[in-house]
Structures are given as structure tokens and as C-alpha cells.
Amino acid sequence: MTTRAGAPHFRFWPKGVARDLLVPRTTLPEYLDVAARRYPDKPAIVYCGSKTTYAQLKQQVDAVAAFLQRCLGVAPGDRVLLASQNCPQFVVAFYAILRAGAVVVPVNPMSKAAEVRYYAQDSGARVAFVAQELLPNLDPDAFEVAIVHAYSDALGPDRMADEVPEWVAIPRQPLPGPRFHGFDEALACVPIGAALQRDPEDLAVLPYTSGTTGHPKGCMHTHATVLASLASSQVWKGLNAETVVLAVAPLFHMLGLQNGMNMPIVLGATAVMMPRWNAAVAARLIERHRVTVWTAPPAMVLDLFSQPQTQQRDLSSLALLSGGGAAMPEAVSAMLAQRYGLSYNEAYGLSETAAFLHANPLARGKRQCLGIPTQGVDSRIIDPATLKELPQGEVGELVTHGEQVMKGYWNKPEADRESFVEIEGKRFFRTGDLAMMDEEGYFFMRDRLKRMINASGYKVWPAEVESAMYEHPAIHEACVIAVPDGKRGETVKALVVLKPAFRGNVSEHQLVDWGRERMAVYKAPRIVEFMDALPKSGTGKILWRELQEAQQRAAQEATT
């Protein structure tokens, strides 16, 4: 694919990086096969000290794929849900689904029963891989069959006691019924002789992203779109088979899925995998396993380097810190440079672009910046009303064209019509982010065209949260807004008007607890404030932006 000629950022293009992108004409499982042949005894995954070699990983993937095909009747193109915290079984299930020719639907393990039911119904998945502690969040009628794993089964005799959380060590529990199979049963299946041949343009992953209407949408990614992002990122960052990755960002999310799982396998590298974020453990892992690369949202980086014990660790192996989802605070960037000689390479991507899209050149980065379009990517700033390109320095909607852009939303033709626009004969994705481009071709976030909250890198769409809150019998009106949060960047706040009969009988704390029972914890309001009335426009619409700006001003005044 050819990039746009004459773009100003080419003056600062990284040396040794081609401007255009040649996407590998292969599939993700083929990279696992190659790594297993090249490095059979090399650790592919280190999990709580226990190692899974590439030979072992391939054998497990082949066995589980055979189980899906022969015992569960999974056929090419079928969708299969995958709900789990980070663990080796997640990796095995992911690649087994692809090896069977099916499509992975990664589900946030924080999702509640109603949310999981929606993902199953919308995607048409009849089979699911589920971690055993998440079974209560499954609607028993949502699936025909589920394969259940226990994290403790991935712990071998080489486990490190100081890396194993109590919830990971819980032994395998009895299965709840005949429609459930143990992961051990799938691993015992004899692999099929010849691997199923798949095409790079076959659908591979269907990650769901919430939307302005409150209904999550599945992003249709093929092997080719996923590999476009990986191929670009690998060259841009200078990664290779000797790379050791700290895999802690959740694997269900494109940031973790691509950087913590797929990238190491594409490289034949090693992923040091954490079940869940813990700053003290992360520092020990970097030192113990000589981690070289870590991709994480700024909140995790800030948490790690603010820990007093971190200064006692040898982190000299760490060569590259990168991430996105929120701007890295200037003070933290300065501390990383002065104390550790590290710069945080800020980048920009979305679920719709399989993560990697824009990045700062490693040798010439700008802080709190979305970077420049990477190999083969054409990004522009347009007037969201007229769709005309705007001159340098003006704020407009960021639209992008590249090989990593999804094919469209699953069964949502109307959303596709709203989200894509043709410019000069090319199909551009409308990001909904308001940005500007400086005179050197670097992009900077300025605002959002779409109403969205960014909490620790997770997208939260207020319409979805409001829709859930209106199910509470006490709520007359609700407006969900973003408020600043020192650790998460933004957090979710609900401004609520109670029905007269419930005033004085329902507390803010009760609504917070109620929300967490029904929504993933990152979506549920962390703050609830009661109001007598919500301001409305002449047409009766709640003036959410006015409320949000007032709350943000109050927060700023409180800190000055």
C-alpha cells in the first residue's frame, strides 16, 4: 500500500523504516508453527514463574483445535467467545479457535451476565471458553456448550510463590453440568493430521467496542488487518526474537492482545505474563526475567514508578516503554528520562485499527502527542460537517486509512455508513476524535466528537451506562459524565434525579454498588451525585456537555 506523498511528517521519518507497508500474506497460527520449529524449547510464556515452551504451546493449540472440530462441531467462520483473565489457557484457546478456522470473540472478564448474553446473541456464538470463576456471569441459556479452565492448572513445579495470587492458586472445581467440558479434556484430544488451510482475508477476531447508542459493536478483523498492525509495530519499535515482553495489559483488549500475546508469537519472543496488575510484582518480574519491552497505559506506568520499592530494583534491561489510551503526564515523562533514561513512546490506535496506527518516532518523540501516521497509514483532519480536509493547525475530526483498519462492524450496516467516508477514492474510518496536526505533521488530541469517557484506557460510552441505570426503580433521570481522575485519567460520574417517592430512601453509595453488580467495573459509576433537576435544551435534551464542563471546572478549582 502507498502512503500519501508529500506529508510533512516524512521529514522526520525513522531511519531504516519503509514508508509503505507490505502485509504478510499468511495467518496468525502459521507464526506459531514457525516459532515452534525454530525455538521448540524456548519459553513462549512465563506465567507466575511457570514456563510454557513453544513446542508445548503448539501441541496444546493443536489438541484443543481438534477438540473444537471433532467433539463440538466448530466449523470455519463460527464465532467462539473467550472470557478469562490473562493466563496461558487464554493463549491456547485463542490460537486453537483460529486453527479450527473459527473467529475469536474476546470478552472482558469484568462483564456481567447481561453483557455476556448480548455478546453471545449478537455474535451468534454457541461455544465459549470461560475461566471457572466467571461461570456465575454466564447466562446458562446463552451457549450450547462451554470449555472451562482453572488458572491453577497452568502452574507447574517451577512456579514462583511470590508471583502467584491467591485467586490464581484456586484448584479446579467440579463442572456445573453436562454442557460443560474441562480444559484438560480438550488438551487430551488427539490432534488432527493436516491443519485447516485458511486465507489471510478470513475473519479472525471480533472485539466488541461500545458505541454512542449504548449497543456494543463487533469490529471485524481479519488475519490480514491484525497482522498489518503487528508488522508495522515490529519494525517501528525494532523488536526481534530476543525481545522479552511484560504482558500485563488485559488480553481481551486490543492493547494487550496485540502487544502481550500476538506480537511475541509473531517474533518467536517470550511473554512474561501477569494474571492481573500488581506494581510490586511487575518490578520483580522486570528484574527477574530481564524484560526489555513493556506496552501499557500511562496509569500502569505511573503506578509502577511511584512505588518506593521500584527504586530498589534493577530495571536496566527495560529498553522500550510504549502505550496509549491517554496522554502521559509531563512530570512523569521527565522523571522517567532523568531517573531511568527511558522515554515513554506515545502512540494512538483503536479497537477498529487493531491497536497500532500512529506512533512517535523513537528518536524524535513529542510528549502528550498522538505521533505520526505509521507505515502505509494516511490520516487527515476534516471538518466533521462538510467532510472537507482542514489546513494545518485547525481542529477537526481525525480520519484514517490503512491496512489495519477493520473491515466494518459486525451486522451493523448503518454504523458502517456513519463510520466510513470516501475521500479521493479511498475509504477512511472516522475515529470520532477531534485533533489537530502541527507544522511537522504530528497529531495532537484536542477533544472528542463522540461522547465518550476514557477510564484507564477503557472506552466507556455514557449512553450505555445511562441505559443500564434507568433500570433502577428509583432513578427518574440520569446523566453520565467524565470527571478528571489523577490515576485513571478520567472516571465515570452519574448525576441523578430521584423519583419523589425514593428521595431520602436511596443513597449515592447504594447506587454505586447497584451499578457494579450490573456493569463491568470500569463502566459502573464510581461517583453518584443527586440533583434536583438536570438542565435541558429547548427540545428537552439533557445538556450533558454543560454539566461535564461545570464538573471539570469545579475539579480544577479544587486542586488550585
Order of alpha helices (4+ residues) and beta strands (2+ residues): alpha-beta-beta-alpha-beta-alpha-beta-alpha-beta-beta-beta-alpha-beta-beta-beta-beta-alpha-beta-alpha-beta-alpha-beta-alpha-beta-alpha-beta-beta-beta-beta-beta-alpha-beta-beta-beta-beta-beta-alpha-beta-beta-alpha-beta-alpha
